[in-house]
Structure formats: C-alpha cells, structure tokens
Amino acid sequence: MELLSFGATECGSKVEYGTIICGASNPKSNDESHTFIFMRSENPKDPDDDGPYFELDTQSQGAYNIVKALIRDGDSLSIELDQRRDMVIAYNRIQVDLGKCTKREKEKFFESLEKVFIDNKNIWVTNT
C-alpha cells in the first residue's frame, strides 16, 4: 500500500456556487508541497451531484467516489482510497496531521467533510 504522510499547516472549508469545498495543505512547511480537497454539491439530491470528489495536488489526481475510509484520530486524518483500474492517484492512503491548523479551521473542515459524506456515513471511523 502506497502511503503519503504530511503535516498540514492550513485547512478549511467554504461553500461556493452551491458546492462544499474543504481541504488542507502545507504551504508553510519546508517539506514537499501537498494539497488535498474534497468537494460535493451542497444538495446531495441535486441531479448533477456525482458524489464525493477527492483530489490530491492537481486535477489530474482527482476522482469521484474513490474514498473507502476516513479515519479520524484526534488531529490526524487518514484517507483510504479504493483501488480501481482507472485509479489516477498514486497513493492508497494519505495520512495528514492537522495539528498546526487552528482549532476553528479544524472544526469547519471536519463539519464540511461530514456534509460531503452525508450519505456515506459508513466510511467514517473515529478513534477519538
């Protein structure tokens, strides 16, 4: 299993044009730069809603409905991806430490992430 692990220096969320967008990145780190986002229509019953979208670093590494599990352990989030033949992301698992994000940023991020996966609650595992 290919693992990417990094510490985010910022995270957050917003709603723009009826789409929930939340993510994290590490621009204030000396480590290799990474960004991930989750997106979903604010209204999951919208006929144009294709389900949760996940993207790592660029649009070329993004796809709908590939998240298999979200594991929250305090300030840490592990994102497990479903391997498919058309997989465009080089990693099966992304481990992110959100400890450097502010408390409010983390609250908003996790609130929005729950909305993105509103009809996929079975993927959530919370250790704390």
N, C-alpha and C positions, 0 to 999 in steps of 0.2 A: 504494500500500500504506500503510495507516494504521499508524503506529508509536507505541508508548508506551515511553518510556525513563525509568527512575528508579533511584536508588541505594537498596538495601535497608539498613536499619540492624539488622535481625534476621532470622534464618532458622532453620529447624529441622525436626524431624520427630518423629512418635510413632506408636505403634500403639494404637488404641482400638477395642474391641469387634470385633477381627478386621479392622480397616480401617487401611491405611497412610495417613497424612496427612503431607504435607510442604509447606512453602511459605516465603514471605518477605514482609516488609512494611517500611515506612519510617516507623514512628511517632515516631522521634526526629529526624525531618527537618523542616525548615521548608517543604519542597516539598509539593505536593498529595499527600494520603494515598492509598496504593495497597497492596493485599494480593492475593497470588495463592496458591492452593493446588492441589495435585494429590492425588487420592485413588484408592484401589484396594483391593479385597479382598486380604487377606494371602495368600489362596489363589486364584490365577487360575483354577483348575479348579472353583471354587465355582459352582454353577448360577445363583446370584444375581449373579455378577460380570458387570457390563456393560462392562468395560474401563476404561481410564484416564479419570478425570474431571478436568476443569480448570475452575477458577473464578477470575474476576477481580473483586475488590472485593465483590460480592454474589452471592447465589444466582441472581439474575435474569440474571447474566452467566456462566453455567456450563453445561457440556455434556459428554457422554461422547464419546470418540474423535474429538476435533477437533484434536489436536496433530499437526502434519505433520512438524515437525523440532525437535530440541533441539540447539543449537549451544553447546558449552562452549569458552570461550577464557579460560583462567586462572580469575579470579574473576568472569568475566562469563558470563551465560546468556542466550541468545536463544531465545525460544519462538515458533515459527512455527505459525500456526493455519490449518487447512484451511477455505477459504471454502465455505460451503454456503448454500442458500436460507434455511435456518432458523437462520442464524448469529445468536447473541444477544450476541456480544462485539463491541464497536465497533472493535477493532484486529485487524490481520492478524499483527502481530509485536509482541512485548513484549521489550524489552532491559533486563536487570537487572544492575546492578553489585552483587555480593555482597561487595565488599572490606571493608566495615565490619562484617561478621559475623565472629564468632570462628572460628578455624581448626576447632575441634571442631564448631561449628554447621554450617559448610560441609561438613565430612566427612559428618556424619549426614544432612544434606539431600541430598547427591549419592548417598549409599548408598541412601537411601529412594527417591529418584527413579528409580534404576536398577531397583529392585524393582517400582515402579509400572509401568514399561515393560518388564518382564521378557520378554514375548513380542512386543515391538515394537522390538527392538534396531536395526532398520534405520533408525529415525528419528534416532539419535544421530550427531552429528558433533562430534569433539573436535579442537580446534586446538592445545591444549597439554595 
